[in-house]
Amino acid sequence: MSTVRLPPGPALPRAVQGAFAVAAPLRGVRILRNRHGDAFTVNVPIFGRAVVISSPAEIKQLFTARAEDVGNLERNLGRVLGPGSLFALSGEEHRKQRRLLVPPFHGRRLAAYERIVEEETVRELADWPRGRAFPTLPSMMRITLNVILRAVFGAEGAQLHRLRALLPPFVRLGSWLAVAPVPALGGGRWTPWGRFRQLRRDYDTIVDQLIAKAEREDLDARDDILALLLQARHDDGTQLSRADIADHLLTLLTAGHETTATTLAWAVERLRRHPAVLDRLIEEVDTGGSEFRQATITEVQRTRPVIDLVGRQILTDGYQLGRWRLPKGYSVLVSISLIHEDESLFSNASAFDPSRFLDTKPDLYQWIPFGGGTRRCLGAAFANMEMHVVLRTMLWHFTLAPTGERGERWHSRGVAGAPGNGGRVIVHRRTPADAPHRATAPGARA
């Protein structure tokens, strides 16, 4: 074995480190950063001994490393999303499958989904109570779930109603199991793993019915993602298997649902505590602009990243990563919150200041809510569009009551972190007197 050079880290037993990581993940990485520097070695369940980094140069090197040196984490969301999920694939197979999934999330097709987002947002806003506090996270979950279901399957029906009921408990349970050890005996029927497997079987049955139905129809007349996947071909002319399609759809349905909804709830939480930002956004909505809204979305993701860790696996013994020489098989975890809080990259980093992103795009090796490199989130553009439309539509119809309350605490939901009180808000319906000069509804401009 080549000489190993690892960053320092705590000497506590794995079980103790794991318990702290679950109970206080953000506080934990900050304590370790303050004690050991911008890189440290941990020993936790699932990953074992792993190196956590937050140096911009080392993160960029990791994300741009050769495929033969650095690869996909062995332990990731693929454990719950299936072997055909992009999370579970590595190397050439990952590249091939990813290429087939790119077209639905860009260009003309992405613009076509905007109408769906607008419709689902308006439908949900109609039920918002006026003048009393309520959490927005459940609403945002319903919006993003309905959007992704319609964008994926393109129609209403009994199967979609069943998926609406099945997916929320599937996502909640899967988020926790993704960061939990797999029982040595696999887990019985009444265990969380047994319950999860039953939900997955129910999902596979529904998707198989939807695939069979789609195959009897004119796929060229449909623009949903299921139709595109059924028509997709590899370079050798082969089709995706039904099992791979089911895994890909599940990845899109889950990863494209909870993370976007949670970011929107964080946006509401932040805006209520920054009335000057809120006023500027409302003025921009009324005049048809979007630049400051984009800067605000970017800043919400910087200050309140929903997922804190993305990682890679070292495939070459003695791999030199910046200052460190790492053994084969080691996991390297990137702390998103630590790099987003780096004062050398973001002046006055603790402040919520969207103007820092006006007239400039973030560096994608320093602003990394979607991960980075060849494994950057495939649906990043879709999620950004969705957040734009939801915020635009919400601010067109409602005013949000500012608050002087302390910010909501970060609450772990397993993989993701949400505002502890669900992004609570008090809203009032806007009247023509609130915006006498606006002429057309947002949907009319879209």
N, C-alpha and C positions, 0 to 999 in steps of 0.2 A: 504493500500500500504506500502511496506517496505521502509525504509529510502533510499532516493535517494542521490547519490553523483555523480555529473556531473563535467567534466572539465570546466574551464572558457571558455568564448568565446565572440565574438562581440555582442553589444547590438543594432546594427542597425536593421531597419525593414526588414522583410523577402524579400520584393521586391528589396531593395537595395543590400542585401547580394546575392540574386539570380542574379542580373544584373552583379555584380562584378565577381561571379563565372563563368558566361558565357563569359564575356569580357576578363578576365585574370585569368584562373583557376590555373595555376602553380604559378604565382606570388602571387595569393591570399593565397594559402596554405602555401607558404613560409613566407609571412607577418604574418599570424596567428601563425605559428610555432615560429617565432622569438618573438612574443608578448606574447603568452600564454604557450608555451612549446610544447612537442611532442604529446599532445592530446588537443583537443578543441571542443567546442560545437558550431554548426552552426544552422541556421534556414533558409532554402532555399526551393524554390518551388520543387515539386515532392517528396522530402524526408521529408520536414518539419524540425522539430528539430532532429538533428542527431549528433552523436559523431564521430569525425575524429581522428584516431589513427595512430601512426607511430613507436611505441615502439616495438622492436622485440619480447619481451616476451608476450606482449598483443596481437600482431598479431598471434603468434603461438597458444596462448590460444583460440583465436577466431576461427582459422581455424581447431582446433582439438576438439572444444566443442561438447558436446552431442547433437544429433539431437533434443531432446526434449527441450533443452535450447536455442539453436541458430539455425535459419533456413534461408531459402532463402529470399532475399529482395522481398517485395510485388511489388515494382515498379522497373522494370528492363527491359531488352531487350525483355522479353517475351511479352511485350505489343505490339511489332511490328512484332515479329517472330511467334506468334501464341501460343495457349494454350498447344500444344504438344511439343513445344521446350523445351530443357533441361533448358533453362533460366527460364521458367515459372513453372517448376515442383519442388516439394519439397518432402522431406522424403522418404518413401518407393517407391513411384512411380518414383521419380528421380533416385533412386538406380537401379530399375528394367530396366528403359529405358537406363540408362547410360551403364549398363552391355551389352546390345545388340549392342551398338555402339562402343565398345572398339575394337573388332577384326579387323575392316578395317584399323586401324591406328597403327598397331604394326606388328613386325615380317616380315614374307615373303611378306605379302601384301603391307606393307609399302615400302619394297625394290622394288617391282614391279612398284610402281608409279614413281620411280626415272627416268625411261626412258621417261615418259610423261613430266616431268619437263625439262629434257634436251632438248627434241624436241621443246617444246614451247619456251624455252629460245633462242635457236639457231634461230628459226623462227623470233622472235622479234628483235634479235640483227642484223639481216640482213638489217633492215630498219633504223638502227641508223646512224645519220649523222656524218661525220668525220670532226674534226677541228673546230666545232662551238658549242657553248653552247646550251644545251636543258635540260628540266626537265625530270628526269627518272621516276617520280612517275606514269605518264600515262602508260609508258611501263611496269612497274612492275605490275600495275593493270591488264593490258591485259594478262600478263604471268600468274599471279595467278588465274585470272578468268578462263582462258582456261584450266589450270591445274585442278582446282577443278571441272569444268564441265565434263572434260573427266574422271577424277577419280570417279565422282559420277555416271555419266550416261554411260560411257564406249563406246560411239559411236558418230559419227557426224550425222547431220540430220537437217531438217527444224526447229524442236522444239528447238534444241540446239542453232541455229542461232538466234531464237527469244529470248531465254534466255540471250544470249550475249547482245542483245539490251536492254532487260528489266531490268536486274539486276543492272547495274551501277546507273541509276536514282533511282531505288528502294533502294539501299544501301545508296545513298546520302541523300535521303529524310528521310528514316528510322532512320539514325544516328542522325538527328536533332530532329525528333519527339520523339525519345526515351528519350530525356532529356527535352521535352516540356510538359506542362500540357495538358491533354485531354479536349477539349471543353465540357462544360456542356451539350450541345445539340448534341454532336457527330460530328459536322462539316458538312457543306453542300458539294455538289458535287464538287464545284470549290475551296474549301479550301484545304490546304495541307493534312489534314486527309482524305478528300474525294478522292483526287488524289491518296493517298497511298492505300486506300481500292480498288480502281480500278486496280492499279498495282498488288495488291495481288490476285485479282480475275483472272487477266490475267495469273499470275504465276500458280495458282491452276489449271487452264484449261490445260496449257502446261504439268504440272507434271502428271495430270490425264491421259493424252494421252500417256505419256512415260511409266507410270505404266502399262497401258493396253497393250501396245506393248511388254513390258518386260515379262508380264505374258503369252504371247503367244509363248515365246521363251524358249530355254533350259537354265534355270538359272544356272545350274551347269557348263555350258561352259563360263559363264561370271564371271569376277572378279571385276566388278565395285561395288560401295557401294549400289546403288539401288538394284542390284540383291541380295546382302547380306541381306539388310533389308527385302526384300520380302521373303527370306528364314528363317529369324530369328524367333525364337519361345520363348515365355516366359516359365517359369517352368511348367505352366499348359497346355502347348501346343498351346496356342492362338497366333495368328499373330498380328502384328501391323496393325492398321487401316490405310486406305489410308490418312486420315487427319493427323494422327500422322507422317506417312512417309513424307508427304509434309512439315510439320513443321520441322522435323529433317533435311531434305535435305536443306531447306531454311536456317536453322541455320548453316549447314556446308558450304553452298555456300557463305553466307555473312560473318560470323565470320572467315572463313578460307580463305578469299579473301583479304579484305581491310587491315586487321591488318598486314598480312605477307608482302603485297606489300609496306605498309608504312614503315615497319622496313627496308626493302631492300633499299628504297629511303634514309632513314636515314643513312644506312651503306655507301652508295655512298657519302653522304654529309660529313660523318666523315672521310672516307678514303682520300678524296681529301685534307683534312686539316691536315693529319698525314702521310706524305710521307714515313716515316720510317716503319710504320705499313703496308702501301700499298706495299712497296718493299719486305717486309718479306712474305706477303701473296702471291705475284707473284712467288717468289722463291719456296714457298711450293707447289703451284699449279703445277709448272713445274716438281717438283720431286715426285709428287703423294701423298703428305702428306695432313693432314686435322686437326691436333691438334691445330695449331695456328688459323686456320679459325674458329674452334669451339669457341675458346677463344674470338675471335673478335666478333662473333655473340652474344655471351653472354654479352660482354661489351657494344655493341651497345644497346642491350635491357635494360641494367642497366642505361646507361647515357641518353638514349632517349626512355623511355617507351612510347608506342603508346597510351595506356589507363592508366589513372592515378588513378582511383578509382575502387575498388571492395568492395562489402559490404555484410552484413548479417543483419538479423532481430532478435531482442531479443524476445524470446517466453516465458520466465519465469520472472515474476515480481521480481525485486530486484536482478537480476543476477549480480554477482560479476565478473567484468572483470578487472583484475589487481587492480589498485587503485580505480576503479570506481564502483559504484552500480547503475545499469541502470534499468529503468522501462520497463515493457512489452510493445512491440510495437515500441520501439526505433530502428532506423537504426544505424548501426555502419559501417563507411566507412574507408577503409584502403587506405592511400595515398602512392601509389607505389613510386612516385618521392621522397617523403620525406625519406622513409627508404633506398632507393637507394643512397641518398646523405648523409647518416649518416656516419660521420667520424669514429665513433667507430666500424663500421662494414667494411668500405672500406676506407683504408688509402688514403689520397690525392684524395678524392672522386670526385672532380670536374675535374680531369684529365681523358682523354680517354686513358686507359692503358690495352689492352687485356692481357698482360702478367700476370696480377693479377689472371687470371683464368687458367693459364697453370698448369698442374699437380694437379689440384684440381677442384672439382665440387662445384657449388654454393649451399649454404644452401637454401632450397626451402621455408623457412619461412622468409628469408631475401632478396633473389632475387626472385621477384614475378611478372614478367611481364605476366605470365599466370594465376595469381590468386593462390589459394592454397586450400589445404584440399580436401574434397570430391567433391568440385565444381571447382577444377583446370581445365583449358581448356583441353578438350578431345583431341583436335588436336595439342597439343604442339609438339609431336614427328614428326607429319606430317609437321608442319610449320618449324621446325628445319631442317629436311631433305630438304625441298624446298629451304630454304635460303642457305644451303650448296651448292646445285647444281647450283642455279642461280649465286651465287658469283663465284664459281669455273669456270663455263662456261664463264661468263663475263670476268674474269681476264685471261682466256686462250686465248680469242680472241682479247681483247683490253687492251691498257694502258689508265689509267685515268690521265688527266693532273692535277697536284697538284695546289692548289690555296692558296694565302695568305689572301683571303677575310675572313671577320668575319663569324662565323657559322650562318647558317640559323635559323631564329626565329621559335619557336614552334607555329604552326597555328592550331586552333581548326577546326575539320571537324564534330563537333557534339560529337559523342562518342569517336572518335580517334583524335590524334594530329599528324600532318604531318609537314615536313619541309616547311617553308613559301614560298620558291621558287621552291618547288617540287623536291628537290635534284638535282640541276643543275650539269651538267658534260660536259666536253670536252673530247672526246675519239679519239684515233688513233688506226688503225688496227695494231696488232702485226705481225711481220715478223719473218721468221726463224732466222734472225740475232739477234732478241731479246732474243731468247731462243735456242741456238744451241744444247743443250744437251737433250732436251725433246724428247721422242720417240713416245708416243701414246697419242691420244686425251683422254680427261677425260672420255667420254662415253665408250671408249674401256676398261677402268679400272673398270668401274662400274659393 
